[in-house]
Amino acid sequence: MASRDIYEHGFDESSGRTIAADTCPECGGRLDTDGGEIACRDCGIVIERCRLDRRGPRLVSGDDTSKARTGAPLTNTRHDRGLSTEIGYKRDGNGNTLSGKKQRQLNRLRREHTRARWRSKAERNLATGLSEIARIASDLELADSLREQASSLFRTAQNNGLLIGRSIESIAAASVYAICRLNETTRTLAEVATVTPVDVECVENGYRTLNTELELPVPPQSPIAFIPSIADEFELPAQVERRARAFAGRAHDDGVSSGTHPAGFAAACLAVAASSMADPPTQLALADAADVSAATVRNHRKRVTAFLAADE
């Protein structure tokens, strides 16, 4: 007898009701799965408990009643896409203790397996770059989906010969920064360079190479995206942050912020918005938080002040 599809229905733990897995419980719209999240295409609600299969991936076969399970899904974050073999130490698959002779044999097999892990220098370089991307993504607290995209971009760069004459660390850091730009995740070049063994110039050169050679559809950065992080560093009131966001939004709509450093312009908007405070942060402190010079914040502040005066 054919078994029921495990994804046909889901259980909503908040309401205790069984809901259809292909319709939104809020508006009845269509659900899409992206990066492990199930979200409604119409209203945008994220549903996390409707299609969970805690037993693991299912083995695809002609028999629908098969309950056999496979390993983890394929991923670009591993040089072998996750299809690797691990040799145990003291116990077998059933948990039984192995004899000393068997353990010595496994040690020899493990040594040879480690030597044959990479079939070429290119694969070894790929593994080094993916490990560097994993470390950078962990230090920057990026989502797993961004790490997956950065690993895929690094593979593309290697396939196009962009690693020749450049360090693996710089291209790995540039891949992470490029993916942050593509997903509009606020990370500056300085923030990425602080968690890498290379300097800012190497990361910038690597990003410029990726952007030029691969023609990445990178959108321009908006100063509004940098305001929350700078405001949190000084613990500014919410009304000051709202005013700064309003200033930055009006300047962006009128093209005043075009061609400016987005973080520096955001710091200038915060400087104007916090000028009415009893003890506002100094321009030098805001410049350090935005990783720009004090002259940049001062010039952008004059531009914002002139724009607001002319707009009134």
HUDACOR-V532017 format. One record per residue. N is the residue number from 1. PHI is phi in radians with two decimals (none if undefined). Layout:
n=N phi=PHI
n=N phi=PHI
This chain:
n=1 phi=none
n=2 phi=-1.20
n=3 phi=-1.48
n=4 phi=-1.31
n=5 phi=-1.07
n=6 phi=-1.22
n=7 phi=-1.78
n=8 phi=-1.26
n=9 phi=-2.33
n=10 phi=-2.30
n=11 phi=-2.00
n=12 phi=-1.54
n=13 phi=-1.24
n=14 phi=-1.28
n=15 phi=-1.86
n=16 phi=1.30
n=17 phi=-1.97
n=18 phi=-1.54
n=19 phi=-2.10
n=20 phi=-1.24
n=21 phi=-1.41
n=22 phi=-1.94
n=23 phi=-2.26
n=24 phi=-1.36
n=25 phi=-1.26
n=26 phi=-1.59
n=27 phi=-2.04
n=28 phi=1.36
n=29 phi=-1.37
n=30 phi=-1.46
n=31 phi=-1.70
n=32 phi=-2.16
n=33 phi=-1.87
n=34 phi=-2.54
n=35 phi=1.10
n=36 phi=1.50
n=37 phi=-1.91
n=38 phi=-1.86
n=39 phi=-2.26
n=40 phi=-1.42
n=41 phi=-1.26
n=42 phi=-1.56
n=43 phi=-1.68
n=44 phi=1.47
n=45 phi=-1.17
n=46 phi=-1.72
n=47 phi=-1.95
n=48 phi=-1.89
n=49 phi=-2.09
n=50 phi=-1.80
n=51 phi=-2.26
n=52 phi=-1.50
n=53 phi=-2.03
n=54 phi=-1.33
n=55 phi=-1.48
n=56 phi=1.78
n=57 phi=-1.06
n=58 phi=-1.68
n=59 phi=-1.30
n=60 phi=-1.42
n=61 phi=-2.64
n=62 phi=-1.27
n=63 phi=-1.60
n=64 phi=-1.25
n=65 phi=-1.55
n=66 phi=-1.20
n=67 phi=-1.85
n=68 phi=-1.17
n=69 phi=-2.10
n=70 phi=-1.79
n=71 phi=-1.46
n=72 phi=-1.21
n=73 phi=-1.20
n=74 phi=-1.16
n=75 phi=-2.50
n=76 phi=-1.46
n=77 phi=-1.40
n=78 phi=-2.01
n=79 phi=-1.15
n=80 phi=-1.80
n=81 phi=1.03
n=82 phi=1.57
n=83 phi=-1.56
n=84 phi=-1.91
n=85 phi=-2.05
n=86 phi=-2.02
n=87 phi=-1.70
n=88 phi=-1.25
n=89 phi=-2.04
n=90 phi=-1.93
n=91 phi=-2.31
n=92 phi=-1.57
n=93 phi=-1.14
n=94 phi=-1.61
n=95 phi=1.56
n=96 phi=-1.42
n=97 phi=-1.28
n=98 phi=-1.49
n=99 phi=-1.27
n=100 phi=-1.10
n=101 phi=-1.11
n=102 phi=-1.19
n=103 phi=-1.16
n=104 phi=-1.15
n=105 phi=-1.13
n=106 phi=-1.15
n=107 phi=-1.11
n=108 phi=-1.17
n=109 phi=-1.14
n=110 phi=-1.17
n=111 phi=-1.13
n=112 phi=-1.19
n=113 phi=-1.16
n=114 phi=-1.17
n=115 phi=-1.15
n=116 phi=-1.68
n=117 phi=-1.15
n=118 phi=-1.94
n=119 phi=-1.47
n=120 phi=-2.72
n=121 phi=-1.16
n=122 phi=-1.10
n=123 phi=-1.22
n=124 phi=-1.16
n=125 phi=-1.11
n=126 phi=-1.10
n=127 phi=-1.12
n=128 phi=-1.14
n=129 phi=-1.16
n=130 phi=-1.19
n=131 phi=-1.14
n=132 phi=-1.16
n=133 phi=-1.13
n=134 phi=-1.09
n=135 phi=-1.19
n=136 phi=-1.12
n=137 phi=-1.09
n=138 phi=-1.22
n=139 phi=-1.17
n=140 phi=-1.53
n=141 phi=1.01
n=142 phi=-1.56
n=143 phi=-1.26
n=144 phi=-1.12
n=145 phi=-1.15
n=146 phi=-1.21
n=147 phi=-1.12
n=148 phi=-1.10
n=149 phi=-1.18
n=150 phi=-1.15
n=151 phi=-1.14
n=152 phi=-1.14
n=153 phi=-1.16
n=154 phi=-1.13
n=155 phi=-1.06
n=156 phi=-1.10
n=157 phi=-1.12
n=158 phi=-1.19
n=159 phi=-1.14
n=160 phi=-1.61
n=161 phi=1.24
n=162 phi=-1.45
n=163 phi=-1.46
n=164 phi=-1.21
n=165 phi=1.42
n=166 phi=-2.24
n=167 phi=-1.35
n=168 phi=-1.13
n=169 phi=-1.14
n=170 phi=-1.19
n=171 phi=-1.22
n=172 phi=-1.12
n=173 phi=-1.14
n=174 phi=-1.13
n=175 phi=-1.13
n=176 phi=-1.14
n=177 phi=-1.15
n=178 phi=-1.12
n=179 phi=-1.18
n=180 phi=-1.09
n=181 phi=-1.17
n=182 phi=-1.16
n=183 phi=-1.66
n=184 phi=0.97
n=185 phi=-1.68
n=186 phi=-1.28
n=187 phi=-2.50
n=188 phi=-1.57
n=189 phi=-1.08
n=190 phi=-1.15
n=191 phi=-1.12
n=192 phi=-1.22
n=193 phi=-1.22
n=194 phi=-1.20
n=195 phi=-1.86
n=196 phi=-2.14
n=197 phi=-1.37
n=198 phi=-1.92
n=199 phi=-1.55
n=200 phi=-1.13
n=201 phi=-1.09
n=202 phi=-1.16
n=203 phi=-1.14
n=204 phi=-1.16
n=205 phi=-1.15
n=206 phi=-1.13
n=207 phi=-1.15
n=208 phi=-1.12
n=209 phi=-1.16
n=210 phi=-1.10
n=211 phi=-1.17
n=212 phi=-1.42
n=213 phi=-1.28
n=214 phi=-1.69
n=215 phi=0.92
n=216 phi=-1.25
n=217 phi=-1.40
n=218 phi=-1.43
n=219 phi=-1.36
n=220 phi=-1.18
n=221 phi=-1.41
n=222 phi=-1.75
n=223 phi=-1.07
n=224 phi=-1.08
n=225 phi=-1.18
n=226 phi=-1.64
n=227 phi=-1.15
n=228 phi=-1.03
n=229 phi=-1.15
n=230 phi=-1.21
n=231 phi=-1.16
n=232 phi=-1.16
n=233 phi=-1.16
n=234 phi=-1.79
n=235 phi=0.95
n=236 phi=-1.29
n=237 phi=-1.08
n=238 phi=-1.14
n=239 phi=-1.21
n=240 phi=-1.18
n=241 phi=-1.14
n=242 phi=-1.13
n=243 phi=-1.13
n=244 phi=-1.12
n=245 phi=-1.13
n=246 phi=-1.16
n=247 phi=-1.09
n=248 phi=-1.13
n=249 phi=-1.15
n=250 phi=-1.16
n=251 phi=-1.18
n=252 phi=-1.20
n=253 phi=-1.16
n=254 phi=-1.56
n=255 phi=1.36
n=256 phi=-1.22
n=257 phi=-1.50
n=258 phi=-1.19
n=259 phi=1.40
n=260 phi=-1.78
n=261 phi=-1.25
n=262 phi=-1.08
n=263 phi=-1.19
n=264 phi=-1.14
n=265 phi=-1.18
n=266 phi=-1.13
n=267 phi=-1.12
n=268 phi=-1.15
n=269 phi=-1.11
n=270 phi=-1.18
n=271 phi=-1.11
n=272 phi=-1.21
n=273 phi=-1.21
n=274 phi=-1.63
n=275 phi=-1.17
n=276 phi=-1.48
n=277 phi=-1.30
n=278 phi=-1.20
n=279 phi=-2.35
n=280 phi=-1.31
n=281 phi=-1.19
n=282 phi=-1.30
n=283 phi=-1.13
n=284 phi=-1.16
n=285 phi=-1.17
n=286 phi=-1.15
n=287 phi=-1.16
n=288 phi=-1.15
n=289 phi=-1.18
n=290 phi=-1.55
n=291 phi=1.06
n=292 phi=-2.32
n=293 phi=-1.44
n=294 phi=-1.14
n=295 phi=-1.14
n=296 phi=-1.11
n=297 phi=-1.13
n=298 phi=-1.14
n=299 phi=-1.18
n=300 phi=-1.17
n=301 phi=-1.14
n=302 phi=-1.08
n=303 phi=-1.16
n=304 phi=-1.15
n=305 phi=-1.09
n=306 phi=-1.16
n=307 phi=-1.16
n=308 phi=-1.16
n=309 phi=-1.18
n=310 phi=-1.28
n=311 phi=-1.29
n=312 phi=-1.35
